[in-house]
Structure formats: structure tokens, C-alpha cells
Amino acid sequence: MAKLKLIVSTASLFCTRIEWALKLKGLEYELIVEDFKQGKSELLLKSNPVHKKVPVLLDDGVAIAESKVILEYIDEKWKGGDFCPLLPQEPYDRAQARFWAQFADEKCVFGVWGACCAEDGQEKEKAVETALESFAYLEKQIEGKKFFGGEKIGYLDLVAGWIPHFLGVLEEAGGMKIIDAERFPSLHEWAQNFNEVPLIKECLPPRDMLLNYITASLSKLRSLAANKP
């Protein structure tokens, strides 16, 4: 039985990045998929009592929550020898990777989701413009490089790795366009390089499933907003 267990949701981009990290390190793990239609499991509530969210990594029974924290835990525990590093070795470069990872989650992920949820034309246009401004910063970070980590996939690639697969689904569900080769040539090329890595493809959830999930989530949110007193 695998010492490592990973509690996930099939539609969570935050969970997929952890699977990628475990595979990059060559670690065996057991995948525990939460079915939120049945409610949150006792194991999830016990393992992450504060946020009650996935992903959660169980290392010999010890729980680690929050995706970027888990990535750093994996990198710190399994390092040296045959284990490929995720974070850069130089302190300044490590700090930069952490900064841009936080930026990618706070500004890009939630920026795109906000644009996706917006229904009013003017509101959506403004939200898309805000998201585009955030992606312009990422574009500068990847210019002239194959991956954010250099020639190999690293920490920031894993955090931003939702872009090549998940973003297109969000764009379709939200009726908008964020990334294209003309506006963001370096990000576009990086996305193609990232998606060509075999272990990256192995963990990607089916596109149709993601689209159905996001469409249903949007419908639910809009229904709740419409019924607010």
C-alpha cells in the first residue's frame, strides 16, 4: 500500500498540480477522489478541518493542505540524488518563483474565473481586460525560456500548468478569449511545450467533464444570484 495518499477532486486544477509534482519526483501514491455530490468525506474533514478543501496530501498519516504548501513540502522532503528539484536553488530565484506563483493564483486564476462568471457585457469586458493585464506579467516571465523553470519543468510551471488545459474550458464556458498566439506568443509556446510532456498529459482530466462541471457551476451561481432577495 502506498505511503502517500492524495485526496483530490477530479475537476480541481489545484489537485492536478500535486499529481504532476509526485510524478516528476517519481513517487508512488494512492489517489482518493472526493465525490462532493455525496458531501465531503470524513477523511477530508479530518485531514483539513480548517478549510475543508482538496487537495490534501497524506504522508504516512500526516496531513498537508493547500496546494502550493504541498508542492514545497514535496520538494523539501524528496530532494537530492535522483529527485529533480521543483524550486530554484538560489534564494532570490526561489523567492521570485514563490512570488509569481502567488500572483498566478490570486490574479490569473481568480481573474479568469471572475470574467467567466460576469454576465453583463460591460462587466465582462472590464473583467477580461483585468485578466489580460495579469497574463501580460506572466508573458514577460516566460519570454526566451522553454519553461518557467528553464529547460525543465519547475514549481512555477506546475502552479501555472492549468493554463494550457483548463483555461480553454473556462474561455468556452464564459464566452471569452484570454490567451492567443498573437497577444501572448511566449505563453502560447510554453503551453504547447508543457502539454507535450507525457506525464503532464497523464493527469489531465477529460475536457468534456471539465466543461460540464464548470457550466453547471456557473449555472448554479447565476441561479443563486438571481434568487437573492
KASUL-V882481 format. One record per residue. N is the residue number from 1. RES is the residue in one letter. PHI is phi in whole degrees, 0 to 359 (* if undefined). Layout:
N RES PHI
N RES PHI
This chain:
1 M *
2 A 295
3 K 291
4 L 266
5 K 231
6 L 235
7 I 269
8 V 222
9 S 241
10 T 294
11 A 255
12 S 264
13 L 293
14 F 288
15 C 281
16 T 301
17 R 297
18 I 287
19 E 301
20 W 302
21 A 298
22 L 297
23 K 290
24 L 299
25 K 278
26 G 74
27 L 264
28 E 273
29 Y 207
30 E 257
31 L 266
32 I 245
33 V 265
34 E 280
35 D 253
36 F 290
37 K 294
38 Q 265
39 G 92
40 K 281
41 S 289
42 E 297
43 L 296
44 L 295
45 L 297
46 K 286
47 S 281
48 N 225
49 P 291
50 V 283
51 H 261
52 K 58
53 K 232
54 V 269
55 P 275
56 V 225
57 L 260
58 L 253
59 D 251
60 D 54
61 G 93
62 V 273
63 A 263
64 I 234
65 A 244
66 E 78
67 S 302
68 K 290
69 V 295
70 I 297
71 L 302
72 E 291
73 Y 299
74 I 300
75 D 291
76 E 287
77 K 283
78 W 249
79 K 226
80 G 78
81 G 61
82 D 273
83 F 279
84 C 285
85 P 286
86 L 263
87 L 274
88 P 299
89 Q 277
90 E 281
91 P 306
92 Y 295
93 D 295
94 R 295
95 A 297
96 Q 295
97 A 299
98 R 295
99 F 299
100 W 288
101 A 294
102 Q 296
103 F 298
104 A 299
105 D 286
106 E 287
107 K 263
108 C 278
109 V 300
110 F 285
111 G 294
112 V 294
113 W 297
114 G 297
115 A 293
116 C 295
117 C 282
118 A 295
119 E 254
120 D 297
121 G 304
122 Q 291
123 E 296
124 K 295
125 E 300
126 K 293
127 A 293
128 V 296
129 E 297
130 T 295
131 A 296
132 L 299
133 E 298
134 S 293
135 F 293
136 A 297
137 Y 292
138 L 294
139 E 304
140 K 293
141 Q 287
142 I 259
143 E 304
144 G 79
145 K 235
146 K 286
147 F 230
148 F 301
149 G 277
150 G 107
151 E 272
152 K 235
153 I 296
154 G 228
155 Y 306
156 L 292
157 D 299
158 L 293
159 V 293
160 A 271
161 G 294
162 W 290
163 I 301
164 P 298
165 H 248
166 F 283
167 L 298
168 G 300
169 V 292
170 L 295
171 E 297
172 E 293
173 A 294
174 G 267
175 G 62
176 M 208
177 K 222
178 I 248
179 I 258
180 D 216
181 A 295
182 E 283
183 R 283
184 F 230
185 P 298
186 S 288
187 L 295
188 H 297
189 E 292
190 W 301
191 A 300
192 Q 293
193 N 299
194 F 296
195 N 290
196 E 277
197 V 285
198 P 306
199 L 290
200 I 292
201 K 298
202 E 301
203 C 262
204 L 288
205 P 289
206 P 303
207 R 298
208 D 299
209 M 296
210 L 298
211 L 298
212 N 297
213 Y 295
214 I 292
215 T 299
216 A 294
217 S 295
218 L 296
219 S 298
220 K 294
221 L 298
222 R 291
223 S 294
224 L 295
225 A 295
226 A 291
227 N 266
228 K 292
229 P 292
